[in-house]
Amino acid sequence: MTEKKIHDIQKELNETNWQQLLDATAEQARQQAEGQATITDSFIKLKLSFETNYYQDYSDPEDVEYLSFAKFEPIELSLPADEVKAKLQSQLTNIEKRLMLKELEVYPVVNYTDGQGNSQTYEGPHKDYYNGDRFQSDPLPADVRVKVTANGQTEEVRIIDSKTYINLKDTRKRVLISGVAYGGLVIGQTDSDLDWKEDFFRGILLPGRRMQFDIDDYGTPITVELNYMKPRTDYEDMLIEDNCLQLAKDREELIVPEGVTTIDDGALVGMPSLKSIHLPHSIKKLGKSICNYYWSNQYHKLKVAYDGTLSEWWNLDSYTRNGYRISSLFIDGRDLFKGDLTLPDGLTELPDEAFAYCTELTSVTLPESIVKIGDSAFSYCEKLRQVTILGPAEIGAEVFISNKALVKVWLADGVKSIGYNCFSFCEKLEPIFIPKSVVEVGYQISGQNDGNCIRPVFACEAPRKPDGWHKDWALTYYDPRFGYGHGYDHFHPVMWGMQRPEEKKQSMQQTISHNKK
């Protein structure tokens, strides 16, 4: 936790009108109670957590010695509006170089009595002023390499994560890099089978410096020497080992040249300013490069442009290909993760999680050629409103799970199966017509959180439940109010022997004709 960050927090706290925030929260509580709320009290809730990492800095920067480690129990306070600033200031002024703020959360709370005389609590928006990781007060620099010598063996390790274990060969010990502080790596050492709370901390290793300490490997003394290799400075578009890229850390856009086939797992880690990357058709392996960028740069998602086809994108050797850590995917100049998506005729399969977490998708149309939709292919697409499946697809499990805005689903004649939880937690679904071609349906295809969600009607063309359909396919939720094993199962309304509405047939025929043009 740096002084600058503390200053920013103090400034924001001073500028907050706490009474106004409580008044606004009280008004929201009254609206929730439809005006039948009597406010009994209101206060600001504070949650603070601290820990210390005491280091002694000597005049020689090589001599940085770890002295002690301590963690404080989290503090939870409820204060009137006029006491919040003074209390927070007294807490924050204790944060020095040797005291780290782990977490600071602030939110308003209003207690009230509703129209029936029941006591209720309403919480306003939670604000995380700080939620830090252990020792992660600074970002990991680019191209961090540490040479480790122990037990007569030397190994050079490339560090791509600020929480990294390095196993010492032929020993039961390992070195821990537990964070970045004061311009160096925070070094510890532990047994291979212990969790990190039992680490022995050894100090801070600065760039270009050396650290040496002795450990006892179950009766065998071992000297460990660490050398923090000086970072490279010739970053500009440089191809490094394994045909990977080491990049300039201040660049916002990167165009990878044609011919590059692999991007190393740690190549993007030291680029906090990067916003977009353009990948050539020659790229074959991304590995964890985008994933590691996301974790090391405060969960920032990259915009990606790719010169290949969608099928080639799915076949890349990459830990991440969907919207979980990528905000946009441009192929042929079109962002496939945003707006109305119509996939081309000729496409036969969608892989698992193909468009998962694409939160800006609004509609999806799959072609007549589609025969398989992988599990969770469109899961957690929170703005997706309409889905049209024109081909004889086998629809996997959890394909549209948690698409809370989804309203319309159209399944073509010929669709063969629907996997379990396919539409679960889709809270706004209109009636869904299931054609008689569907011979297999999994368990609870539209489970919901509770009885307040819309339970869509399933209009089934089959005259009765086919043998391949799970007996609880239409289960919506289990009411536990009467205890486990004595609750009540709620089911979706189901109608058998139905015909597809004529107007929807005509609408889909027009859609199919348009897609063939």
One Martini backbone bead per residue (centre of mass of N, CA, C, O) as a GRO file, in nm:
protein
  517
    1MET     BB    1   0.088   0.042   0.030
    2THR     BB    2   0.089   0.347  -0.077
    3GLU     BB    3   0.087   0.683  -0.020
    4LYS     BB    4  -0.079   0.761  -0.266
    5LYS     BB    5  -0.319   0.574  -0.211
    6ILE     BB    6  -0.391   0.687   0.062
    7HIS     BB    7  -0.442   0.975  -0.034
    8ASP     BB    8  -0.676   0.904  -0.226
    9ILE     BB    9  -0.863   0.791  -0.010
   10GLN     BB   10  -0.878   1.038   0.173
   11LYS     BB   11  -0.996   1.229  -0.039
   12GLU     BB   12  -1.256   1.069  -0.096
   13LEU     BB   13  -1.363   1.067   0.193
   14ASN     BB   14  -1.379   1.381   0.230
   15GLU     BB   15  -1.587   1.414  -0.028
   16THR     BB   16  -1.797   1.264   0.130
   17ASN     BB   17  -2.151   1.253   0.182
   18TRP     BB   18  -2.283   1.071   0.428
   19GLN     BB   19  -2.570   1.180   0.476
   20GLN     BB   20  -2.662   1.168   0.183
   21LEU     BB   21  -2.626   0.862   0.157
   22LEU     BB   22  -2.832   0.787   0.379
   23ASP     BB   23  -3.078   0.932   0.256
   24ALA     BB   24  -3.082   0.769  -0.010
   25THR     BB   25  -3.116   0.491   0.127
   26ALA     BB   26  -3.383   0.552   0.268
   27GLU     BB   27  -3.541   0.600   0.006
   28GLN     BB   28  -3.499   0.313  -0.107
   29ALA     BB   29  -3.643   0.172   0.124
   30ARG     BB   30  -3.920   0.303   0.077
   31GLN     BB   31  -3.958   0.194  -0.209
   32GLN     BB   32  -3.947  -0.106  -0.131
   33ALA     BB   33  -4.200  -0.043   0.080
   34GLU     BB   34  -4.404   0.145  -0.061
   35GLY     BB   35  -4.387   0.379   0.180
   36GLN     BB   36  -4.383   0.155   0.439
   37ALA     BB   37  -4.146   0.328   0.611
   38THR     BB   38  -3.969   0.326   0.928
   39ILE     BB   39  -3.706   0.485   1.046
   40THR     BB   40  -3.475   0.389   1.304
   41ASP     BB   41  -3.182   0.360   1.162
   42SER     BB   42  -2.844   0.487   1.068
   43PHE     BB   43  -2.538   0.375   0.895
   44ILE     BB   44  -2.192   0.315   0.869
   45LYS     BB   45  -2.012   0.057   0.716
   46LEU     BB   46  -1.702  -0.096   0.826
   47LYS     BB   47  -1.425  -0.268   0.653
   48LEU     BB   48  -1.115  -0.374   0.801
   49SER     BB   49  -0.775  -0.469   0.689
   50PHE     BB   50  -0.462  -0.578   0.828
   51GLU     BB   51  -0.096  -0.576   0.774
   52THR     BB   52   0.239  -0.678   0.834
   53ASN     BB   53   0.583  -0.586   0.697
   54TYR     BB   54   0.878  -0.606   0.851
   55TYR     BB   55   1.145  -0.397   0.753
   56GLN     BB   56   1.501  -0.356   0.728
   57ASP     BB   57   1.676  -0.074   0.621
   58TYR     BB   58   1.974  -0.032   0.491
   59SER     BB   59   2.216   0.133   0.325
   60ASP     BB   60   2.236  -0.131   0.180
   61PRO     BB   61   2.028  -0.273  -0.058
   62GLU     BB   62   2.119  -0.570  -0.007
   63ASP     BB   63   2.033  -0.523   0.308
   64VAL     BB   64   1.738  -0.696   0.333
   65GLU     BB   65   1.551  -0.762   0.627
   66TYR     BB   66   1.361  -0.987   0.788
   67LEU     BB   67   1.172  -0.978   1.097
   68SER     BB   68   0.841  -0.970   1.074
   69PHE     BB   69   0.495  -1.104   1.125
   70ALA     BB   70   0.153  -0.965   1.094
   71LYS     BB   71  -0.198  -1.008   1.185
   72PHE     BB   72  -0.510  -0.858   1.179
   73GLU     BB   73  -0.807  -0.831   1.274
   74PRO     BB   74  -1.086  -0.749   1.157
   75ILE     BB   75  -1.266  -0.448   1.116
   76GLU     BB   76  -1.595  -0.360   1.254
   77LEU     BB   77  -1.806  -0.076   1.179
   78SER     BB   78  -2.061   0.144   1.330
   79LEU     BB   79  -2.148   0.472   1.202
   80PRO     BB   80  -2.209   0.776   1.205
   81ALA     BB   81  -2.173   1.021   0.979
   82ASP     BB   82  -1.998   1.227   1.177
   83GLU     BB   83  -1.764   0.978   1.236
   84VAL     BB   84  -1.623   0.863   0.985
   85LYS     BB   85  -1.380   1.040   0.911
   86ALA     BB   86  -1.223   1.028   1.179
   87LYS     BB   87  -1.192   0.719   1.193
   88LEU     BB   88  -1.052   0.672   0.922
   89GLN     BB   89  -0.813   0.860   0.966
   90SER     BB   90  -0.696   0.709   1.215
   91GLN     BB   91  -0.641   0.450   1.055
   92LEU     BB   92  -0.474   0.557   0.803
   93THR     BB   93  -0.237   0.695   0.966
   94ASN     BB   94  -0.110   0.401   1.041
   95ILE     BB   95  -0.014   0.388   0.749
   96GLU     BB   96   0.285   0.264   0.657
   97LYS     BB   97   0.549   0.102   0.539
   98ARG     BB   98   0.474  -0.132   0.779
   99LEU     BB   99   0.162  -0.096   0.684
  100MET     BB  100  -0.111  -0.289   0.551
  101LEU     BB  101  -0.378  -0.264   0.346
  102LYS     BB  102  -0.618  -0.504   0.258
  103GLU     BB  103  -0.912  -0.372   0.346
  104LEU     BB  104  -1.187  -0.147   0.218
  105GLU     BB  105  -1.526  -0.118   0.326
  106VAL     BB  106  -1.821   0.079   0.224
  107TYR     BB  107  -2.162   0.114   0.371
  108PRO     BB  108  -2.495   0.166   0.384
  109VAL     BB  109  -2.744   0.153   0.659
  110VAL     BB  110  -3.096   0.060   0.700
  111ASN     BB  111  -3.343   0.073   0.948
  112TYR     BB  112  -3.682  -0.072   0.941
  113THR     BB  113  -4.042  -0.042   0.934
  114ASP     BB  114  -4.298  -0.189   0.808
  115GLY     BB  115  -4.640  -0.212   0.749
  116GLN     BB  116  -4.632  -0.490   0.949
  117GLY     BB  117  -4.391  -0.439   1.175
  118ASN     BB  118  -4.128  -0.520   1.042
  119SER     BB  119  -3.796  -0.576   1.057
  120GLN     BB  120  -3.554  -0.405   0.853
  121THR     BB  121  -3.284  -0.425   0.601
  122TYR     BB  122  -3.084  -0.177   0.421
  123GLU     BB  123  -2.844  -0.180   0.158
  124GLY     BB  124  -2.618  -0.015   0.010
  125PRO     BB  125  -2.363   0.048  -0.172
  126HIS     BB  126  -2.065  -0.108  -0.227
  127LYS     BB  127  -1.728   0.008  -0.139
  128ASP     BB  128  -1.409  -0.046  -0.275
  129TYR     BB  129  -1.119   0.109  -0.182
  130TYR     BB  130  -0.977  -0.170  -0.092
  131ASN     BB  131  -0.827  -0.486  -0.252
  132GLY     BB  132  -0.560  -0.656  -0.158
  133ASP     BB  133  -0.267  -0.820  -0.196
  134ARG     BB  134  -0.006  -0.974  -0.093
  135PHE     BB  135   0.245  -0.741  -0.153
  136GLN     BB  136   0.071  -0.593  -0.401
  137SER     BB  137   0.188  -0.273  -0.450
  138ASP     BB  138   0.315  -0.379  -0.722
  139PRO     BB  139   0.393  -0.444  -1.026
  140LEU     BB  140   0.517  -0.662  -1.233
  141PRO     BB  141   0.777  -0.671  -1.401
  142ALA     BB  142   0.945  -0.706  -1.677
  143ASP     BB  143   1.141  -0.963  -1.720
  144VAL     BB  144   1.157  -1.186  -1.483
  145ARG     BB  145   1.472  -1.315  -1.352
  146VAL     BB  146   1.582  -1.611  -1.168
  147LYS     BB  147   1.865  -1.733  -1.004
  148VAL     BB  148   1.897  -2.071  -0.883
  149THR     BB  149   2.090  -2.197  -0.599
  150ALA     BB  150   2.094  -2.553  -0.507
  151ASN     BB  151   2.248  -2.837  -0.435
  152GLY     BB  152   2.445  -2.778  -0.695
  153GLN     BB  153   2.210  -2.620  -0.850
  154THR     BB  154   2.113  -2.442  -1.156
  155GLU     BB  155   1.839  -2.202  -1.219
  156GLU     BB  156   1.640  -2.034  -1.460
  157VAL     BB  157   1.364  -1.818  -1.381
  158ARG     BB  158   1.053  -1.721  -1.505
  159ILE     BB  159   0.846  -1.456  -1.398
  160ILE     BB  160   0.465  -1.427  -1.419
  161ASP     BB  161   0.408  -1.429  -1.101
  162SER     BB  162   0.378  -1.286  -0.775
  163LYS     BB  163   0.289  -1.601  -0.709
  164THR     BB  164   0.570  -1.809  -0.662
  165TYR     BB  165   0.696  -2.135  -0.695
  166ILE     BB  166   1.027  -2.284  -0.625
  167ASN     BB  167   1.164  -2.574  -0.677
  168LEU     BB  168   1.404  -2.759  -0.511
  169LYS     BB  169   1.618  -2.968  -0.609
  170ASP     BB  170   1.639  -3.250  -0.415
  171THR     BB  171   1.404  -3.134  -0.228
  172ARG     BB  172   1.157  -3.018   0.035
  173LYS     BB  173   1.187  -2.733  -0.091
  174ARG     BB  174   1.082  -2.379  -0.135
  175VAL     BB  175   1.044  -2.092  -0.315
  176LEU     BB  176   0.889  -1.770  -0.244
  177ILE     BB  177   0.690  -1.547  -0.437
  178SER     BB  178   0.467  -1.302  -0.268
  179GLY     BB  179   0.568  -1.029  -0.416
  180VAL     BB  180   0.566  -0.660  -0.442
  181ALA     BB  181   0.823  -0.446  -0.285
  182TYR     BB  182   1.015  -0.175  -0.306
  183GLY     BB  183   1.122  -0.293  -0.603
  184GLY     BB  184   1.081  -0.599  -0.509
  185LEU     BB  185   1.106  -0.930  -0.410
  186VAL     BB  186   0.924  -1.140  -0.210
  187ILE     BB  187   1.090  -1.368   0.009
  188GLY     BB  188   1.052  -1.721   0.059
  189GLN     BB  189   1.018  -2.031   0.261
  190THR     BB  190   0.919  -2.383   0.211
  191ASP     BB  191   0.745  -2.643   0.225
  192SER     BB  192   0.580  -2.841  -0.011
  193ASP     BB  193   0.331  -2.920   0.219
  194LEU     BB  194   0.278  -2.616   0.278
  195ASP     BB  195   0.128  -2.348   0.353
  196TRP     BB  196   0.184  -2.003   0.341
  197LYS     BB  197   0.155  -1.945   0.655
  198GLU     BB  198   0.444  -2.126   0.697
  199ASP     BB  199   0.640  -1.931   0.612
  200PHE     BB  200   0.976  -1.813   0.551
  201PHE     BB  201   1.102  -1.503   0.560
  202ARG     BB  202   1.390  -1.335   0.376
  203GLY     BB  203   1.301  -1.086   0.185
  204ILE     BB  204   1.434  -0.848  -0.054
  205LEU     BB  205   1.471  -0.862  -0.408
  206LEU     BB  206   1.672  -0.684  -0.611
  207PRO     BB  207   1.766  -0.563  -0.891
  208GLY     BB  208   2.084  -0.704  -0.947
  209ARG     BB  209   2.075  -0.889  -0.698
  210ARG     BB  210   2.167  -1.072  -0.394
  211MET     BB  211   2.069  -1.383  -0.223
  212GLN     BB  212   2.144  -1.545   0.100
  213PHE     BB  213   2.054  -1.872   0.247
  214ASP     BB  214   1.969  -2.096   0.505
  215ILE     BB  215   1.860  -2.439   0.516
  216ASP     BB  216   1.655  -2.711   0.653
  217ASP     BB  217   1.650  -3.046   0.518
  218TYR     BB  218   1.594  -3.251   0.739
  219GLY     BB  219   1.921  -3.206   0.845
  220THR     BB  220   2.004  -3.061   0.574
  221PRO     BB  221   2.219  -2.832   0.472
  222ILE     BB  222   2.125  -2.536   0.271
  223THR     BB  223   2.226  -2.323   0.012
  224VAL     BB  224   2.070  -2.022  -0.103
  225GLU     BB  225   2.075  -1.859  -0.428
  226LEU     BB  226   1.981  -1.531  -0.548
  227ASN     BB  227   1.928  -1.387  -0.883
  228TYR     BB  228   1.840  -1.076  -1.013
  229MET     BB  229   1.790  -1.014  -1.320
  230LYS     BB  230   1.833  -0.788  -1.544
  231PRO     BB  231   1.641  -0.619  -1.727
  232ARG     BB  232   1.543  -0.568  -2.025
  233THR     BB  233   1.553  -0.289  -2.280
  234ASP     BB  234   1.507  -0.438  -2.576
  235TYR     BB  235   1.170  -0.457  -2.647
  236GLU     BB  236   1.120  -0.372  -2.940
  237ASP     BB  237   0.988  -0.620  -3.111
  238MET     BB  238   1.112  -0.872  -2.971
  239LEU     BB  239   1.248  -1.174  -3.036
  240ILE     BB  240   1.242  -1.458  -2.843
  241GLU     BB  241   1.236  -1.729  -2.712
  242ASP     BB  242   1.026  -1.933  -2.891
  243ASN     BB  243   0.900  -1.700  -3.062
  244CYS     BB  244   0.854  -1.463  -2.874
  245LEU     BB  245   0.729  -1.179  -2.697
  246GLN     BB  246   0.885  -0.873  -2.602
  247LEU     BB  247   0.748  -0.584  -2.452
  248ALA     BB  248   0.649  -0.275  -2.434
  249LYS     BB  249   0.508  -0.134  -2.144
  250ASP     BB  250   0.375   0.150  -2.289
  251ARG     BB  251   0.180   0.001  -2.470
  252GLU     BB  252  -0.156  -0.008  -2.618
  253GLU     BB  253  -0.065  -0.131  -2.902
  254LEU     BB  254  -0.045  -0.455  -3.075
  255ILE     BB  255   0.139  -0.573  -3.364
  256VAL     BB  256   0.173  -0.880  -3.484
  257PRO     BB  257   0.372  -1.030  -3.688
  258GLU     BB  258   0.406  -1.207  -3.949
  259GLY     BB  259   0.526  -1.543  -3.837
  260VAL     BB  260   0.424  -1.561  -3.568
  261THR     BB  261   0.341  -1.850  -3.346
  262THR     BB  262   0.431  -1.745  -3.046
  263ILE     BB  263   0.320  -1.669  -2.710
  264ASP     BB  264   0.427  -1.616  -2.420
  265ASP     BB  265   0.299  -1.638  -2.106
  266GLY     BB  266   0.477  -1.356  -2.009
  267ALA     BB  267   0.475  -1.123  -2.235
  268LEU     BB  268   0.216  -0.932  -2.106
  269VAL     BB  269   0.256  -0.865  -1.802
  270GLY     BB  270   0.443  -0.581  -1.841
  271MET     BB  271   0.152  -0.429  -1.972
  272PRO     BB  272  -0.056  -0.198  -1.835
  273SER     BB  273  -0.137  -0.029  -2.119
  274LEU     BB  274  -0.271  -0.250  -2.260
  275LYS     BB  275  -0.567  -0.292  -2.495
  276SER     BB  276  -0.448  -0.420  -2.773
  277ILE     BB  277  -0.443  -0.707  -3.012
  278HIS     BB  278  -0.278  -0.822  -3.315
  279LEU     BB  279  -0.327  -1.123  -3.490
  280PRO     BB  280  -0.195  -1.346  -3.687
  281HIS     BB  281  -0.231  -1.622  -3.891
  282SER     BB  282   0.039  -1.768  -3.773
  283ILE     BB  283  -0.084  -1.822  -3.515
  284LYS     BB  284  -0.085  -2.106  -3.261
  285LYS     BB  285   0.018  -1.983  -2.970
  286LEU     BB  286  -0.098  -1.848  -2.642
  287GLY     BB  287  -0.176  -1.986  -2.400
  288LYS     BB  288  -0.143  -1.773  -2.097
  289SER     BB  289  -0.107  -1.474  -2.186
  290ILE     BB  290  -0.394  -1.348  -2.141
  291CYS     BB  291  -0.443  -1.454  -1.859
  292ASN     BB  292  -0.190  -1.320  -1.723
  293TYR     BB  293  -0.267  -1.034  -1.792
  294TYR     BB  294  -0.533  -1.021  -1.637
  295TRP     BB  295  -0.413  -1.085  -1.345
  296SER     BB  296  -0.169  -0.854  -1.359
  297ASN     BB  297  -0.404  -0.611  -1.462
  298GLN     BB  298  -0.670  -0.578  -1.296
  299TYR     BB  299  -0.879  -0.733  -1.486
  300HIS     BB  300  -0.804  -0.671  -1.783
  301LYS     BB  301  -0.944  -0.654  -2.096
  302LEU     BB  302  -0.890  -0.749  -2.418
  303LYS     BB  303  -0.846  -0.655  -2.746
  304VAL     BB  304  -0.910  -0.867  -3.036
  305ALA     BB  305  -0.734  -0.938  -3.339
  306TYR     BB  306  -0.794  -1.168  -3.624
  307ASP     BB  307  -0.677  -1.315  -3.938
  308GLY     BB  308  -0.856  -1.544  -3.913
  309THR     BB  309  -1.078  -1.774  -3.836
  310LEU     BB  310  -1.301  -1.898  -3.620
  311SER     BB  311  -1.203  -2.193  -3.628
  312GLU     BB  312  -0.902  -2.119  -3.581
  313TRP     BB  313  -0.941  -1.989  -3.308
  314TRP     BB  314  -1.049  -2.251  -3.162
  315ASN     BB  315  -0.765  -2.411  -3.242
  316LEU     BB  316  -0.601  -2.277  -3.056
  317ASP     BB  317  -0.337  -2.264  -2.824
  318SER     BB  318  -0.556  -2.173  -2.561
  319TYR     BB  319  -0.681  -2.072  -2.249
  320THR     BB  320  -0.823  -1.823  -2.412
  321ARG     BB  321  -1.142  -1.748  -2.624
  322ASN     BB  322  -1.335  -1.580  -2.464
  323GLY     BB  323  -1.508  -1.337  -2.250
  324TYR     BB  324  -1.354  -1.363  -1.975
  325ARG     BB  325  -1.061  -1.202  -2.097
  326ILE     BB  326  -1.229  -1.078  -2.345
  327SER     BB  327  -1.396  -0.806  -2.494
  328SER     BB  328  -1.289  -0.851  -2.801
  329LEU     BB  329  -1.359  -1.004  -3.140
  330PHE     BB  330  -1.187  -0.957  -3.443
  331ILE     BB  331  -1.336  -1.070  -3.756
  332ASP     BB  332  -1.350  -0.922  -4.041
  333GLY     BB  333  -1.423  -0.642  -3.873
  334ARG     BB  334  -1.588  -0.808  -3.650
  335ASP     BB  335  -1.760  -0.816  -3.348
  336LEU     BB  336  -1.838  -1.128  -3.190
  337PHE     BB  337  -1.898  -1.001  -2.878
  338LYS     BB  338  -2.122  -0.807  -3.024
  339GLY     BB  339  -2.446  -0.802  -3.050
  340ASP     BB  340  -2.537  -0.936  -3.352
  341LEU     BB  341  -2.518  -1.290  -3.414
  342THR     BB  342  -2.418  -1.447  -3.730
  343LEU     BB  343  -2.353  -1.751  -3.833
  344PRO     BB  344  -2.221  -1.932  -4.076
  345ASP     BB  345  -2.268  -2.123  -4.325
  346GLY     BB  346  -2.113  -2.449  -4.245
  347LEU     BB  347  -2.138  -2.456  -3.954
  348THR     BB  348  -2.130  -2.739  -3.716
  349GLU     BB  349  -1.957  -2.634  -3.456
  350LEU     BB  350  -1.946  -2.571  -3.103
  351PRO     BB  351  -1.759  -2.516  -2.854
  352ASP     BB  352  -1.686  -2.500  -2.552
  353GLU     BB  353  -1.732  -2.178  -2.446
  354ALA     BB  354  -1.720  -1.993  -2.703
  355PHE     BB  355  -1.929  -1.736  -2.571
  356ALA     BB  356  -1.850  -1.693  -2.296
  357TYR     BB  357  -1.891  -1.386  -2.139
  358CYS     BB  358  -2.056  -1.221  -2.361
  359THR     BB  359  -2.196  -0.926  -2.246
  360GLU     BB  360  -2.272  -0.783  -2.552
  361LEU     BB  361  -2.470  -0.978  -2.642
  362THR     BB  362  -2.812  -0.992  -2.801
  363SER     BB  363  -2.787  -1.202  -3.051
  364VAL     BB  364  -2.853  -1.541  -3.197
  365THR     BB  365  -2.755  -1.716  -3.507
  366LEU     BB  366  -2.790  -2.044  -3.624
  367PRO     BB  367  -2.735  -2.254  -3.865
  368GLU     BB  368  -2.838  -2.528  -4.057
  369SER     BB  369  -2.545  -2.676  -4.012
  370ILE     BB  370  -2.591  -2.723  -3.722
  371VAL     BB  371  -2.507  -3.011  -3.481
  372LYS     BB  372  -2.325  -2.866  -3.243
  373ILE     BB  373  -2.345  -2.759  -2.894
  374GLY     BB  374  -2.158  -2.675  -2.654
  375ASP     BB  375  -2.086  -2.642  -2.351
  376SER     BB  376  -2.145  -2.321  -2.247
  377ALA     BB  377  -2.139  -2.140  -2.513
  378PHE     BB  378  -2.362  -1.897  -2.376
  379SER     BB  379  -2.266  -1.827  -2.103
  380TYR     BB  380  -2.302  -1.533  -1.935
  381CYS     BB  381  -2.497  -1.353  -2.131
  382GLU     BB  382  -2.649  -1.076  -1.999
  383LYS     BB  383  -2.774  -0.943  -2.296
  384LEU     BB  384  -2.918  -1.182  -2.401
  385ARG     BB  385  -3.244  -1.215  -2.587
  386GLN     BB  386  -3.185  -1.395  -2.859
  387VAL     BB  387  -3.256  -1.729  -3.005
  388THR     BB  388  -3.145  -1.906  -3.312
  389ILE     BB  389  -3.208  -2.244  -3.430
  390LEU     BB  390  -3.175  -2.394  -3.763
  391GLY     BB  391  -3.054  -2.666  -3.676
  392PRO     BB  392  -2.974  -3.018  -3.602
  393ALA     BB  393  -2.910  -2.998  -3.290
  394GLU     BB  394  -2.693  -3.058  -3.021
  395ILE     BB  395  -2.759  -2.953  -2.697
  396GLY     BB  396  -2.594  -2.876  -2.439
  397ALA     BB  397  -2.481  -2.798  -2.139
  398GLU     BB  398  -2.534  -2.484  -2.019
  399VAL     BB  399  -2.554  -2.289  -2.271
  400PHE     BB  400  -2.769  -2.050  -2.121
  401ILE     BB  401  -2.666  -1.987  -1.854
  402SER     BB  402  -2.735  -1.688  -1.697
  403ASN     BB  403  -2.943  -1.538  -1.904
  404LYS     BB  404  -3.131  -1.283  -1.776
  405ALA     BB  405  -3.239  -1.152  -2.072
  406LEU     BB  406  -3.374  -1.391  -2.184
  407VAL     BB  407  -3.668  -1.448  -2.405
  408LYS     BB  408  -3.597  -1.583  -2.694
  409VAL     BB  409  -3.665  -1.920  -2.836
  410TRP     BB  410  -3.558  -2.103  -3.137
  411LEU     BB  411  -3.645  -2.431  -3.260
  412ALA     BB  412  -3.580  -2.647  -3.488
  413ASP     BB  413  -3.653  -2.877  -3.694
  414GLY     BB  414  -3.423  -3.140  -3.568
  415VAL     BB  415  -3.370  -3.115  -3.297
  416LYS     BB  416  -3.231  -3.359  -3.066
  417SER     BB  417  -3.112  -3.199  -2.802
  418ILE     BB  418  -3.115  -3.123  -2.435
  419GLY     BB  419  -2.939  -3.010  -2.184
  420TYR     BB  420  -2.859  -2.960  -1.883
  421ASN     BB  421  -2.925  -2.639  -1.779
  422CYS     BB  422  -2.964  -2.468  -2.040
  423PHE     BB  423  -3.190  -2.238  -1.892
  424SER     BB  424  -3.073  -2.160  -1.636
  425PHE     BB  425  -3.132  -1.850  -1.500
  426CYS     BB  426  -3.365  -1.761  -1.698
  427GLU     BB  427  -3.596  -1.501  -1.601
  428LYS     BB  428  -3.755  -1.415  -1.911
  429LEU     BB  429  -3.898  -1.643  -2.046
  430GLU     BB  430  -4.066  -1.751  -2.300
  431PRO     BB  431  -4.221  -1.960  -2.467
  432ILE     BB  432  -4.125  -2.299  -2.564
  433PHE     BB  433  -4.069  -2.480  -2.857
  434ILE     BB  434  -4.073  -2.841  -2.888
  435PRO     BB  435  -3.984  -3.057  -3.103
  436LYS     BB  436  -4.022  -3.400  -3.199
  437SER     BB  437  -3.706  -3.440  -3.258
  438VAL     BB  438  -3.671  -3.450  -2.955
  439VAL     BB  439  -3.516  -3.734  -2.774
  440GLU     BB  440  -3.336  -3.554  -2.563
  441VAL     BB  441  -3.352  -3.471  -2.205
  442GLY     BB  442  -3.241  -3.325  -1.939
  443TYR     BB  443  -3.194  -3.211  -1.638
  444GLN     BB  444  -3.321  -2.929  -1.561
  445ILE     BB  445  -3.333  -2.696  -1.810
  446SER     BB  446  -3.496  -2.467  -1.598
  447GLY     BB  447  -3.359  -2.351  -1.350
  448GLN     BB  448  -3.431  -2.169  -1.045
  449ASN     BB  449  -3.404  -1.984  -0.762
  450ASP     BB  450  -3.720  -1.910  -0.760
  451GLY     BB  451  -4.064  -1.806  -0.764
  452ASN     BB  452  -4.002  -1.510  -0.905
  453CYS     BB  453  -3.957  -1.636  -1.159
  454ILE     BB  454  -4.001  -1.713  -1.472
  455ARG     BB  455  -4.207  -1.981  -1.596
  456PRO     BB  456  -4.185  -2.135  -1.867
  457VAL     BB  457  -4.348  -2.257  -2.129
  458PHE     BB  458  -4.381  -2.589  -2.265
  459ALA     BB  459  -4.424  -2.659  -2.609
  460CYS     BB  460  -4.504  -2.980  -2.721
  461GLU     BB  461  -4.526  -3.189  -2.998
  462ALA     BB  462  -4.543  -3.416  -2.838
  463PRO     BB  463  -4.791  -3.617  -2.685
  464ARG     BB  464  -4.551  -3.716  -2.496
  465LYS     BB  465  -4.315  -3.830  -2.303
  466PRO     BB  466  -4.027  -3.927  -2.388
  467ASP     BB  467  -3.798  -4.167  -2.298
  468GLY     BB  468  -3.533  -3.960  -2.325
  469TRP     BB  469  -3.658  -3.806  -2.092
  470HIS     BB  470  -3.631  -3.670  -1.809
  471LYS     BB  471  -3.834  -3.678  -1.535
  472ASP     BB  472  -3.690  -3.372  -1.445
  473TRP     BB  473  -3.684  -3.159  -1.685
  474ALA     BB  474  -3.916  -2.941  -1.554
  475LEU     BB  475  -3.763  -2.849  -1.326
  476THR     BB  476  -3.714  -2.546  -1.132
  477TYR     BB  477  -3.754  -2.584  -0.801
  478TYR     BB  478  -3.657  -2.610  -0.456
  479ASP     BB  479  -3.843  -2.611  -0.161
  480PRO     BB  480  -3.698  -2.582   0.180
  481ARG     BB  481  -3.908  -2.506   0.413
  482PHE     BB  482  -3.952  -2.830   0.511
  483GLY     BB  483  -3.692  -2.951   0.455
  484TYR     BB  484  -3.497  -3.198   0.397
  485GLY     BB  485  -3.702  -3.413   0.203
  486HIS     BB  486  -3.976  -3.196   0.254
  487GLY     BB  487  -4.025  -3.053   0.010
  488TYR     BB  488  -4.095  -2.869  -0.302
  489ASP     BB  489  -4.162  -2.927  -0.629
  490HIS     BB  490  -4.112  -2.728  -0.916
  491PHE     BB  491  -4.285  -2.682  -1.228
  492HIS     BB  492  -4.325  -2.649  -1.542
  493PRO     BB  493  -4.528  -2.574  -1.779
  494VAL     BB  494  -4.694  -2.833  -1.982
  495MET     BB  495  -4.751  -2.900  -2.337
  496TRP     BB  496  -4.909  -3.135  -2.542
  497GLY     BB  497  -4.957  -3.154  -2.885
  498MET     BB  498  -4.824  -2.916  -3.030
  499GLN     BB  499  -4.809  -2.632  -3.242
  500ARG     BB  500  -4.656  -2.425  -3.431
  501PRO     BB  501  -4.669  -2.111  -3.470
  502GLU     BB  502  -4.734  -1.959  -3.768
  503GLU     BB  503  -4.580  -1.685  -3.738
  504LYS     BB  504  -4.306  -1.821  -3.668
  505LYS     BB  505  -4.264  -1.974  -3.926
  506GLN     BB  506  -4.254  -1.730  -4.116
  507SER     BB  507  -4.022  -1.580  -3.975
  508MET     BB  508  -3.808  -1.811  -4.014
  509GLN     BB  509  -3.820  -1.829  -4.324
  510GLN     BB  510  -3.709  -1.543  -4.361
  511THR     BB  511  -3.441  -1.588  -4.213
  512ILE     BB  512  -3.335  -1.816  -4.395
  513SER     BB  513  -3.342  -1.661  -4.663
  514HIS     BB  514  -3.151  -1.431  -4.571
  515ASN     BB  515  -2.899  -1.619  -4.502
  516LYS     BB  516  -2.870  -1.728  -4.814
  517LYS     BB  517  -2.788  -1.446  -4.959
   0.00000   0.00000   0.00000
